[in-house]
Amino acid sequence: MASSGNISLSLQPPSSSMSTSAQVGIAILSLAFLLGFPGNLFVVWSVLCRVKKRSVTCLLVLNLAMADAFVLLSAPLFLRYLAGGRGWEFGTVACKLVHYLSSVNMYVSIYLICLMSMDRWLAVSRPFMSHRMRTKRSLLVLLLGVWVLAFLLSLPMPFYRSNVKKPMGNGSIRYYCIPYHWRSVPHQVFQYLFETIMGCIVPFSLISSCYSSVICRLQSAMFQIKGKGSRLILLILSAFVVFWLPYHIINIIEVAGLLQNSESAIKAAKTARPNVTAFAYFSSAINPILYVFAGSSHIRLAGFSFMGKLFEATNSESRSTSIFSRGRSSSSPDEMSVLHSVSVKLGKPFKSKSKGRSSSVAGKEDNEPELKTLASVEQCE
């Protein structure tokens, strides 16, 4: 099954009679490809062709769908590997490349979720900073940074993947694309530990910090977000945890076994790895299914455009969350409230830079977030 880092076809080389593990792997790969590949392409089409105003969440979902669709293209190769009974027939370069790209997919997925969480945190806790940073250029820079980071973090993978040849009883030779660590315990420990730290512990610590801050902020404000965008992010995060956490747990078990020289722990990890690997691979196919459930209320009215309506809802929710947060934080001495106070004392209206229009003290233009903030400042004064 496709992999991240060492996540791969960790199954033993297929024998002439297909093993149960190989049969399970074929079933999961087939289902993932049949559901996930067209599903992710549908998400890409919906965002590009059916969404007029794309929110930050929407664009991050677009990149996530593109990464998942791309990695699912490797499924036919692995299906051939499992079902063909001839080993890996595509050469060493393909062996290393498909697993490298699968590793990139894992890191892209989790760090895109980190960006979603940080965007939610900024909108609630730092609304003015969020407003300034929500530009097309800033988002493109962040997305480029995520992809570059994913490619860099995946660099160890090709060194620990090899197309190993195995002599057969009839004198022929077969090749198998399997993990290879030169029988070195330090190399094994490094790969599994590095993968779990950078693909699980670090990003989930960041995500947990962001959402803890958001929850505390909203509870203190006696306000609860019930929009589509928040539920969508939590669904994506929950799916990633469900499908990837077992794999990282197996990594930790194997590292502990290697460090303590425990044969039972190592054997248990190697036995479970093919199953958790297959489970993790399916994560690339699950997100479009989640979007269908999240946007089910739009299906009857919008038809095939329902997903576009779902993503457009995240844009309106982001605006309302930012406006509310600005109103709650207006009493703090930020730059906008200071400028407004000065303008009141001078008897001159304050002109918003972001809109380029003057506003009265009463804040008569309700469609501008900055004016709502100034109105709330006046009430506090």
ROKOL-705575 format. One record per residue (C-alpha): residue number from 1; x, y, z. Coordinates in Angstrom, 1 decimal. Example, Ala and Ser with C-alpha at 12.3 -4.5 7.8 and 13.67 -1.06 7.14 Angstrom:
BEGIN
+-----+--------+--------+--------+
|   k |      u |      v |      w |
+-----+--------+--------+--------+
|   1 |   12.3 |   -4.5 |    7.8 |
|   2 |   13.7 |   -1.1 |    7.1 |
+-----+--------+--------+--------+
//
This chain:
BEGIN
+-----+--------+--------+--------+
|   k |      u |      v |      w |
+-----+--------+--------+--------+
|   1 |    0.0 |    0.0 |    0.0 |
|   2 |    1.3 |    3.4 |   -0.7 |
|   3 |    3.2 |    5.1 |    1.9 |
|   4 |    4.5 |    8.0 |    3.7 |
|   5 |    8.1 |    7.9 |    4.8 |
|   6 |    8.3 |    4.2 |    5.4 |
|   7 |    4.7 |    3.8 |    4.9 |
|   8 |    4.6 |    1.5 |    1.9 |
|   9 |    4.0 |   -1.9 |    0.8 |
|  10 |    5.5 |   -3.2 |    3.9 |
|  11 |    3.9 |   -6.5 |    3.1 |
|  12 |    6.1 |   -9.5 |    2.6 |
|  13 |    6.8 |  -10.2 |   -1.1 |
|  14 |    3.8 |  -11.8 |   -2.6 |
|  15 |    3.9 |  -15.5 |   -3.0 |
|  16 |    2.5 |  -17.6 |   -5.8 |
|  17 |   -0.7 |  -18.1 |   -3.7 |
|  18 |   -2.0 |  -14.7 |   -2.8 |
|  19 |   -1.9 |  -14.1 |    1.0 |
|  20 |   -4.7 |  -12.7 |    3.1 |
|  21 |   -2.7 |   -9.4 |    3.6 |
|  22 |   -2.4 |   -9.1 |   -0.2 |
|  23 |   -6.1 |   -9.6 |   -0.7 |
|  24 |   -7.0 |   -7.0 |    1.9 |
|  25 |   -4.5 |   -4.6 |    0.3 |
|  26 |   -6.0 |   -5.1 |   -3.1 |
|  27 |   -9.5 |   -4.4 |   -1.7 |
|  28 |   -8.5 |   -1.2 |    0.1 |
|  29 |   -6.4 |    0.1 |   -2.8 |
|  30 |   -9.2 |   -0.6 |   -5.3 |
|  31 |  -11.8 |    1.1 |   -3.1 |
|  32 |   -9.6 |    4.0 |   -2.4 |
|  33 |   -8.8 |    4.6 |   -6.1 |
|  34 |  -12.4 |    4.2 |   -7.3 |
|  35 |  -13.8 |    6.5 |   -4.6 |
|  36 |  -11.0 |    8.9 |   -4.0 |
|  37 |   -9.6 |    9.7 |   -7.4 |
|  38 |  -12.8 |   10.9 |   -9.1 |
|  39 |  -14.0 |   12.3 |   -5.7 |
|  40 |  -10.9 |   14.5 |   -5.4 |
|  41 |  -11.2 |   15.6 |   -9.0 |
|  42 |  -14.8 |   16.6 |   -8.4 |
|  43 |  -13.6 |   18.7 |   -5.4 |
|  44 |  -11.0 |   20.4 |   -7.6 |
|  45 |  -13.7 |   21.1 |  -10.3 |
|  46 |  -16.2 |   22.4 |   -7.8 |
|  47 |  -13.7 |   24.9 |   -6.3 |
|  48 |  -12.3 |   26.1 |   -9.7 |
|  49 |  -15.6 |   26.2 |  -11.6 |
|  50 |  -18.4 |   26.6 |   -9.1 |
|  51 |  -17.0 |   28.9 |   -6.3 |
|  52 |  -17.0 |   32.6 |   -7.1 |
|  53 |  -15.5 |   33.9 |   -3.8 |
|  54 |  -13.0 |   31.4 |   -2.4 |
|  55 |  -12.2 |   31.6 |    1.3 |
|  56 |   -8.9 |   30.6 |    2.8 |
|  57 |  -10.4 |   27.3 |    3.9 |
|  58 |  -11.7 |   26.7 |    0.4 |
|  59 |   -8.2 |   27.2 |   -1.2 |
|  60 |   -6.6 |   25.0 |    1.4 |
|  61 |   -9.1 |   22.3 |    0.7 |
|  62 |   -8.3 |   22.7 |   -3.0 |
|  63 |   -4.6 |   22.0 |   -2.4 |
|  64 |   -5.5 |   19.1 |   -0.2 |
|  65 |   -7.7 |   17.5 |   -2.9 |
|  66 |   -5.0 |   18.0 |   -5.5 |
|  67 |   -2.4 |   16.3 |   -3.3 |
|  68 |   -4.8 |   13.4 |   -2.6 |
|  69 |   -5.7 |   12.9 |   -6.2 |
|  70 |   -2.1 |   13.0 |   -7.2 |
|  71 |   -1.0 |   10.3 |   -4.7 |
|  72 |   -3.9 |    8.0 |   -5.7 |
|  73 |   -2.4 |    7.8 |   -9.2 |
|  74 |    0.1 |    5.4 |   -7.7 |
|  75 |   -2.7 |    2.9 |   -6.8 |
|  76 |   -2.6 |    1.0 |  -10.1 |
|  77 |    1.2 |    0.3 |   -9.7 |
|  78 |    0.6 |   -1.1 |   -6.2 |
|  79 |   -2.3 |   -3.2 |   -7.4 |
|  80 |   -0.1 |   -4.7 |  -10.1 |
|  81 |    2.6 |   -5.4 |   -7.5 |
|  82 |    0.1 |   -7.2 |   -5.2 |
|  83 |   -2.0 |   -9.0 |   -7.8 |
|  84 |    0.6 |   -9.7 |  -10.5 |
|  85 |    2.8 |  -12.1 |   -8.4 |
|  86 |    5.9 |  -10.9 |  -10.3 |
|  87 |    7.3 |   -8.5 |   -7.8 |
|  88 |    8.0 |   -4.9 |   -8.5 |
|  89 |    8.3 |   -4.5 |  -12.3 |
|  90 |    8.7 |   -0.8 |  -12.7 |
|  91 |   12.3 |   -0.3 |  -11.7 |
|  92 |   14.2 |    1.4 |   -8.8 |
|  93 |   13.4 |    5.0 |   -9.8 |
|  94 |    9.7 |    4.3 |   -9.7 |
|  95 |   10.0 |    2.4 |   -6.5 |
|  96 |   11.6 |    5.4 |   -4.7 |
|  97 |    9.6 |    8.0 |   -6.5 |
|  98 |    6.0 |    6.7 |   -5.7 |
|  99 |    6.9 |    6.3 |   -2.0 |
| 100 |    8.5 |    9.7 |   -1.9 |
| 101 |    5.4 |   11.3 |   -3.4 |
| 102 |    3.2 |    9.4 |   -0.9 |
| 103 |    5.4 |   10.9 |    1.9 |
| 104 |    4.9 |   14.3 |    0.5 |
| 105 |    1.2 |   13.8 |    0.5 |
| 106 |    1.2 |   13.0 |    4.2 |
| 107 |    3.1 |   16.1 |    5.1 |
| 108 |    1.1 |   18.4 |    2.8 |
| 109 |   -2.1 |   17.1 |    4.3 |
| 110 |   -1.2 |   17.6 |    7.9 |
| 111 |    0.4 |   21.0 |    7.4 |
| 112 |   -2.5 |   22.3 |    5.4 |
| 113 |   -4.7 |   21.3 |    8.3 |
| 114 |   -2.3 |   23.3 |   10.5 |
| 115 |   -2.8 |   26.4 |    8.2 |
| 116 |   -6.6 |   25.9 |    8.5 |
| 117 |   -6.3 |   25.9 |   12.3 |
| 118 |   -4.0 |   28.9 |   12.4 |
| 119 |   -6.4 |   30.8 |   10.1 |
| 120 |   -9.2 |   30.0 |   12.5 |
| 121 |   -7.1 |   31.1 |   15.4 |
| 122 |   -6.1 |   34.4 |   13.8 |
| 123 |   -9.7 |   35.2 |   12.8 |
| 124 |  -10.9 |   34.9 |   16.4 |
| 125 |   -7.9 |   36.0 |   18.4 |
| 126 |   -6.1 |   38.5 |   16.1 |
| 127 |   -8.9 |   39.8 |   13.8 |
| 128 |   -7.0 |   42.9 |   12.5 |
| 129 |   -3.9 |   40.8 |   11.8 |
| 130 |   -6.1 |   38.2 |   10.1 |
| 131 |   -7.7 |   40.9 |    7.9 |
| 132 |   -4.3 |   42.2 |    6.8 |
| 133 |   -2.9 |   38.7 |    6.1 |
| 134 |   -5.9 |   37.4 |    4.2 |
| 135 |   -4.5 |   38.5 |    0.8 |
| 136 |   -3.9 |   36.4 |   -2.3 |
| 137 |   -0.2 |   37.0 |   -2.2 |
| 138 |    0.2 |   36.0 |    1.5 |
| 139 |   -1.8 |   32.8 |    0.9 |
| 140 |    0.2 |   31.8 |   -2.1 |
| 141 |    3.4 |   32.3 |   -0.2 |
| 142 |    2.1 |   30.1 |    2.7 |
| 143 |    0.9 |   27.4 |    0.3 |
| 144 |    4.3 |   27.4 |   -1.5 |
| 145 |    6.0 |   27.1 |    1.9 |
| 146 |    3.9 |   24.1 |    2.8 |
| 147 |    4.7 |   22.3 |   -0.4 |
| 148 |    8.4 |   23.1 |   -0.1 |
| 149 |    8.5 |   21.9 |    3.5 |
| 150 |    6.7 |   18.7 |    2.6 |
| 151 |    9.3 |   17.9 |   -0.2 |
| 152 |   12.1 |   18.6 |    2.2 |
| 153 |   10.7 |   16.5 |    5.1 |
| 154 |   10.3 |   13.6 |    2.7 |
| 155 |   13.9 |   13.6 |    1.5 |
| 156 |   15.0 |   10.7 |    3.9 |
| 157 |   12.4 |    8.4 |    2.3 |
| 158 |   14.2 |    7.5 |   -0.9 |
| 159 |   17.3 |    6.4 |    1.1 |
| 160 |   15.3 |    3.9 |    3.0 |
| 161 |   13.5 |    2.4 |    0.0 |
| 162 |   15.1 |   -0.1 |   -2.3 |
| 163 |   14.2 |   -2.4 |   -5.2 |
| 164 |   15.8 |   -5.6 |   -3.7 |
| 165 |   16.2 |   -8.6 |   -6.0 |
| 166 |   15.4 |  -12.1 |   -4.7 |
| 167 |   16.4 |  -15.3 |   -6.5 |
| 168 |   13.5 |  -17.7 |   -7.1 |
| 169 |   13.6 |  -21.5 |   -6.9 |
| 170 |   13.4 |  -21.9 |  -10.7 |
| 171 |   16.5 |  -19.8 |  -11.3 |
| 172 |   14.7 |  -16.6 |  -12.1 |
| 173 |   15.1 |  -13.3 |  -10.2 |
| 174 |   12.3 |  -11.0 |   -8.9 |
| 175 |   12.6 |   -7.5 |   -7.5 |
| 176 |   10.6 |   -6.2 |   -4.5 |
| 177 |   10.2 |   -2.6 |   -3.5 |
| 178 |   10.7 |   -2.8 |    0.3 |
| 179 |   12.1 |   -0.8 |    3.2 |
| 180 |   15.8 |   -1.0 |    3.4 |
| 181 |   18.0 |    0.2 |    6.3 |
| 182 |   21.3 |   -1.7 |    5.7 |
| 183 |   20.5 |   -3.7 |    8.8 |
| 184 |   21.2 |   -0.6 |   10.9 |
| 185 |   19.2 |    0.0 |   14.0 |
| 186 |   20.1 |    3.8 |   14.2 |
| 187 |   18.8 |    4.3 |   10.6 |
| 188 |   15.5 |    2.5 |   11.5 |
| 189 |   15.1 |    4.5 |   14.7 |
| 190 |   15.9 |    7.8 |   12.8 |
| 191 |   13.3 |    7.2 |   10.1 |
| 192 |   10.4 |    6.1 |   12.3 |
| 193 |   11.1 |    8.7 |   14.9 |
| 194 |   11.6 |   11.6 |   12.5 |
| 195 |    8.4 |   10.6 |   10.7 |
| 196 |    6.3 |   10.5 |   13.8 |
| 197 |    7.8 |   13.7 |   15.3 |
| 198 |    7.4 |   15.8 |   12.1 |
| 199 |    4.2 |   14.2 |   10.8 |
| 200 |    2.3 |   13.8 |   14.1 |
| 201 |    3.7 |   15.3 |   17.3 |
| 202 |    4.7 |   18.8 |   16.0 |
| 203 |    1.7 |   19.5 |   13.8 |
| 204 |   -0.8 |   18.1 |   16.3 |
| 205 |    0.7 |   20.2 |   19.1 |
| 206 |    0.3 |   23.3 |   16.9 |
| 207 |   -3.3 |   22.4 |   16.0 |
| 208 |   -4.2 |   21.6 |   19.6 |
| 209 |   -2.8 |   25.0 |   20.8 |
| 210 |   -4.7 |   26.9 |   18.1 |
| 211 |   -8.1 |   25.2 |   18.8 |
| 212 |   -7.6 |   25.4 |   22.6 |
| 213 |   -7.1 |   29.2 |   22.3 |
| 214 |  -10.1 |   29.5 |   19.9 |
| 215 |  -12.4 |   27.6 |   22.3 |
| 216 |  -11.3 |   29.6 |   25.3 |
| 217 |  -11.8 |   32.9 |   23.4 |
| 218 |  -15.2 |   32.0 |   22.2 |
| 219 |  -16.4 |   30.7 |   25.6 |
| 220 |  -15.2 |   33.9 |   27.2 |
| 221 |  -17.2 |   35.9 |   24.6 |
| 222 |  -20.3 |   33.7 |   25.2 |
| 223 |  -20.4 |   33.0 |   21.5 |
| 224 |  -20.3 |   29.7 |   19.6 |
| 225 |  -19.4 |   29.3 |   15.9 |
| 226 |  -21.8 |   26.9 |   14.2 |
| 227 |  -20.7 |   27.6 |   10.6 |
| 228 |  -19.9 |   25.1 |    7.9 |
| 229 |  -16.2 |   26.1 |    7.8 |
| 230 |  -15.5 |   25.1 |   11.4 |
| 231 |  -17.3 |   21.8 |   11.1 |
| 232 |  -15.5 |   21.1 |    7.8 |
| 233 |  -12.0 |   21.7 |    9.3 |
| 234 |  -12.9 |   19.5 |   12.3 |
| 235 |  -14.1 |   16.7 |   10.1 |
| 236 |  -10.9 |   16.8 |    8.0 |
| 237 |   -8.8 |   16.8 |   11.2 |
| 238 |  -10.7 |   14.0 |   12.7 |
| 239 |  -10.4 |   11.8 |    9.6 |
| 240 |   -6.6 |   12.4 |    9.5 |
| 241 |   -6.3 |   11.4 |   13.2 |
| 242 |   -8.4 |    8.3 |   12.7 |
| 243 |   -6.4 |    7.0 |    9.7 |
| 244 |   -2.9 |    8.1 |   10.6 |
| 245 |   -2.7 |    7.7 |   14.3 |
| 246 |   -2.5 |    3.9 |   14.2 |
| 247 |    0.5 |    4.1 |   11.8 |
| 248 |    2.4 |    6.5 |   14.1 |
| 249 |    1.6 |    4.3 |   17.1 |
| 250 |    3.2 |    1.4 |   15.3 |
| 251 |    6.2 |    3.6 |   14.6 |
| 252 |    6.6 |    4.3 |   18.3 |
| 253 |    6.2 |    0.6 |   19.2 |
| 254 |    8.9 |   -0.4 |   16.7 |
| 255 |   11.3 |    2.3 |   17.9 |
| 256 |   10.8 |    1.2 |   21.5 |
| 257 |   11.5 |   -2.4 |   20.5 |
| 258 |   14.6 |   -1.5 |   18.6 |
| 259 |   16.0 |    0.6 |   21.5 |
| 260 |   15.2 |   -2.1 |   24.1 |
| 261 |   16.1 |   -5.0 |   21.8 |
| 262 |   12.7 |   -6.4 |   22.3 |
| 263 |   12.0 |   -9.1 |   19.7 |
| 264 |    8.3 |   -9.3 |   20.6 |
| 265 |    7.7 |   -5.6 |   20.2 |
| 266 |    9.5 |   -5.5 |   16.8 |
| 267 |    7.6 |   -8.6 |   15.6 |
| 268 |    4.3 |   -7.1 |   16.7 |
| 269 |    5.0 |   -3.8 |   14.9 |
| 270 |    6.1 |   -5.6 |   11.7 |
| 271 |    3.0 |   -7.7 |   11.8 |
| 272 |    0.7 |   -4.8 |   12.2 |
| 273 |    2.4 |   -2.4 |    9.8 |
| 274 |    0.8 |   -3.7 |    6.6 |
| 275 |   -2.7 |   -3.2 |    8.1 |
| 276 |   -2.1 |    0.3 |    9.5 |
| 277 |   -0.4 |    1.2 |    6.2 |
| 278 |   -3.4 |    0.2 |    4.2 |
| 279 |   -5.6 |    2.1 |    6.6 |
| 280 |   -3.5 |    5.3 |    6.3 |
| 281 |   -3.5 |    5.1 |    2.5 |
| 282 |   -7.3 |    5.3 |    2.5 |
| 283 |   -7.1 |    8.7 |    4.1 |
| 284 |   -6.5 |   10.2 |    0.6 |
| 285 |  -10.0 |    9.0 |   -0.4 |
| 286 |  -12.0 |    9.9 |    2.6 |
| 287 |  -12.2 |   13.7 |    2.4 |
| 288 |  -14.5 |   13.9 |   -0.6 |
| 289 |  -16.9 |   11.6 |    1.2 |
| 290 |  -16.8 |   13.9 |    4.2 |
| 291 |  -17.6 |   16.9 |    2.0 |
| 292 |  -20.7 |   15.1 |    0.7 |
| 293 |  -22.0 |   14.7 |    4.2 |
| 294 |  -21.1 |   18.2 |    5.2 |
| 295 |  -22.8 |   19.7 |    2.2 |
| 296 |  -25.8 |   17.3 |    2.1 |
| 297 |  -28.2 |   20.2 |    2.9 |
| 298 |  -27.3 |   21.8 |   -0.4 |
| 299 |  -27.7 |   18.8 |   -2.7 |
| 300 |  -31.5 |   19.1 |   -3.2 |
| 301 |  -31.3 |   22.8 |   -4.2 |
| 302 |  -27.9 |   23.0 |   -6.0 |
| 303 |  -27.5 |   19.5 |   -7.5 |
| 304 |  -23.9 |   18.9 |   -8.7 |
| 305 |  -23.0 |   22.4 |   -7.6 |
| 306 |  -23.7 |   21.5 |   -3.9 |
| 307 |  -20.0 |   21.4 |   -3.0 |
| 308 |  -19.5 |   24.9 |   -4.4 |
| 309 |  -22.3 |   26.1 |   -2.1 |
| 310 |  -20.6 |   24.4 |    0.9 |
| 311 |  -17.3 |   26.1 |    0.2 |
| 312 |  -18.9 |   29.5 |   -0.4 |
| 313 |  -20.5 |   29.1 |    3.1 |
| 314 |  -17.0 |   29.0 |    4.6 |
| 315 |  -16.3 |   32.4 |    3.0 |
| 316 |  -19.3 |   34.1 |    4.6 |
| 317 |  -18.6 |   32.4 |    8.0 |
| 318 |  -15.0 |   33.7 |    7.9 |
| 319 |  -16.2 |   37.2 |    7.4 |
| 320 |  -18.8 |   37.0 |   10.2 |
| 321 |  -16.3 |   35.5 |   12.6 |
| 322 |  -13.8 |   38.2 |   11.9 |
| 323 |  -16.4 |   41.0 |   12.3 |
| 324 |  -17.6 |   39.5 |   15.6 |
| 325 |  -14.1 |   39.2 |   16.9 |
| 326 |  -13.3 |   42.7 |   16.0 |
| 327 |  -16.3 |   44.0 |   17.9 |
| 328 |  -15.3 |   42.0 |   21.0 |
| 329 |  -11.7 |   43.2 |   20.9 |
| 330 |  -12.4 |   46.8 |   20.1 |
| 331 |  -11.8 |   48.0 |   23.6 |
| 332 |   -8.1 |   46.9 |   23.3 |
| 333 |   -5.6 |   49.6 |   22.4 |
| 334 |   -5.1 |   48.3 |   18.8 |
| 335 |   -4.1 |   50.6 |   16.0 |
| 336 |   -7.7 |   51.1 |   14.7 |
| 337 |   -9.2 |   52.1 |   18.0 |
| 338 |   -6.3 |   54.5 |   18.7 |
| 339 |   -6.8 |   56.1 |   15.3 |
| 340 |  -10.5 |   56.5 |   15.9 |
| 341 |  -10.0 |   58.1 |   19.3 |
| 342 |   -7.6 |   60.6 |   17.8 |
| 343 |  -10.1 |   61.4 |   15.0 |
| 344 |  -12.9 |   62.0 |   17.5 |
| 345 |  -10.8 |   64.4 |   19.5 |
| 346 |   -9.8 |   66.3 |   16.4 |
| 347 |  -13.4 |   66.3 |   15.2 |
| 348 |  -12.5 |   64.8 |   11.9 |
| 349 |  -13.9 |   61.6 |   10.4 |
| 350 |  -11.5 |   58.6 |   10.3 |
| 351 |  -10.8 |   57.2 |    6.8 |
| 352 |  -10.3 |   53.4 |    6.5 |
| 353 |   -7.2 |   52.5 |    4.5 |
| 354 |   -8.7 |   49.1 |    3.5 |
| 355 |  -11.8 |   50.7 |    1.9 |
| 356 |  -10.6 |   54.2 |    1.1 |
| 357 |  -13.9 |   55.7 |    2.3 |
| 358 |  -14.6 |   58.1 |    5.2 |
| 359 |  -17.0 |   57.0 |    8.0 |
| 360 |  -19.0 |   58.8 |   10.6 |
| 361 |  -18.7 |   58.3 |   14.3 |
| 362 |  -22.0 |   56.4 |   14.4 |
| 363 |  -20.7 |   53.9 |   11.8 |
| 364 |  -23.5 |   54.2 |    9.3 |
| 365 |  -22.1 |   51.9 |    6.6 |
| 366 |  -22.8 |   48.4 |    8.0 |
| 367 |  -21.1 |   46.5 |    5.2 |
| 368 |  -17.6 |   47.5 |    6.3 |
| 369 |  -16.0 |   45.5 |    9.2 |
| 370 |  -13.8 |   48.4 |   10.2 |
| 371 |  -16.8 |   50.7 |   10.6 |
| 372 |  -18.5 |   48.1 |   12.9 |
| 373 |  -15.4 |   48.1 |   15.0 |
| 374 |  -15.4 |   51.9 |   15.3 |
| 375 |  -19.1 |   52.0 |   16.2 |
| 376 |  -18.4 |   49.5 |   19.0 |
| 377 |  -15.5 |   51.7 |   20.3 |
| 378 |  -17.8 |   54.7 |   20.4 |
| 379 |  -20.3 |   52.8 |   22.5 |
| 380 |  -17.6 |   51.7 |   25.0 |
| 381 |  -16.4 |   55.3 |   25.3 |
+-----+--------+--------+--------+
//
